[in-house]
Amino acid sequence: MKLLRYGPKGREKPGILDKEGNIRDLSGVIPDITAETLAAGAIAKARKAKLADLPKVKGKPRIGSPVKSVGNFIAIGLNYVDHAKETNSPIPKEPIIFNKAPSCLGGPNDDVIVPKGSKKTDWEVELAVVIGKAGSYIDEKDALKHVAGFAVCHDVSEREFQQERGGQWTKGKGCPTFGPLGPWLVTPDEVKDVQDLDMFLDVNGKRMQTGNTRTMIFGVAHLVSYCSQFFQLQPGDVITTGTPPGVGMGMKPPRFLKGGETVTLGIEGLGEQTQKVYAYGKNK
């Protein structure tokens, strides 16, 4: 299934994509896609629904994040061999974990705002994992049983805040609009091999990132298991799993977002995002 949330910000409704690409309204089946509804079996309830009987949504509504909010927005750093090499970083021996602020979550096509004082706002296409079942100390062999689905994530990053201002990476990762997620939450049964998905990101129509999840250093099952050793994973939590090469800071000379750009990104089978980028205070 491809689940989604559609409508104006703050008033989104749950939906499901049918085989013809139409959005069907799910609000008569589940009230929304949230931590609480995921824990209460929203995926199973949606699966039982007869798509042909659900109302077809007219027009092209705004698509929101496929989960209403996140309690924990976990990110994994330097998790692609080719990305670690382009940044001249050593290959991690264990996953690098940091947090994105839950408030940075946004819809897949919402505007991205370059923060006030930013000098080095960068792009990163990533595979995100949405947790559907709580767990601590999860065995790797059982890890995917805790996954509600997968989604495209744009891990927008301010490199000066992240690397040159001291402290944690979180400084450069959690600014408002820095976490576009979606368009869909794709359930695991629709993903043949999560460790073999093509990925891309374009800036103003020029290809910047080309990659595949097979070059991950630590795979999805390992990451879910690993994170659960240090904190309890909860329904609705998001783990975004790292980016392939082609980020702005790895270019010679480096290239960063200033405002006025259009960024398009996507992952095989999980859909695409398109964002207009605005400098702080310049968006509509």
QUIKAMO-V350258 format. One line per field, one symbol per residue. ss: DSSP state (H for helix, E for strand, C for the rest). phi: phi as a letter, one per 20 degrees, with the letter a starting at -180 (. if undefined). psi: psi as a letter, one per 30 degrees, with the letter a starting at -180 (. if undefined). A space follows every 10 residues. Layout:
ss=???
phi=???
psi=???
This chain:
ss=CEEEEECCCC CCEEEEECCC CCEEECCCCC CCCCHHHHHC CHHHHHHHCC HHHCCECCCC CCECCCCCCC CCEEEEECCE HHHHHHCCCC CCCCCEEEEE CHHHEECCCC CEEECCCCCC EECCEEEEEE ECCCECCCCH HHHHHHEEEE EEEEECEEHH HHHCCCCCHH HHCCCCCCEE ECCCEECHHH CCCCCCCEEE EEECCEEEEE EEHHHECCCH HHHHHHHHCC CCECCCCEEE EEECCCCHHH CCCCCCECCC CEEEEEECCC EEEEEEEEEC CCCC
phi=.debccpfgn cfdfbbeefe needfdfedc fadcgffffe ngfffffffe gfeefeeemc fgdegfcfbc fcdecdeldd gffgffeldf ffecgedbde fgfefbffdf fddffgnfdb fcdbebeddd fdcfaclffg fdfffeefrc bfcdefbdff gfdddmmefg geddfgmecg cofcdefgfe dfbfebcfcb bddlndfddc bbffeffdfg ffffffgffd bfecgnfddd docffofffe ecfgccedon eddcbacgnd nccccedcfg ndff
psi=ljllklllkf gllklkklfg gkkkkgffek eljleeeefg heeeeeefkj effkkkklai lkkakfkelk ekjklkkhgk efeeefghkl kkflkjklkk kfffkllfgl kkkklkgkfh klljklkkkk kfklkkhkke fgeffgkeal lkkjikkjee eeffglblfe egfglkgghk kafljklfff jejfgikkll kkkhfkkekk akffgkekle eeeeeeefff lkklkfkkjk glkalgleff ljllklkfkf lkkkllkkff allkkkkklk ffl.
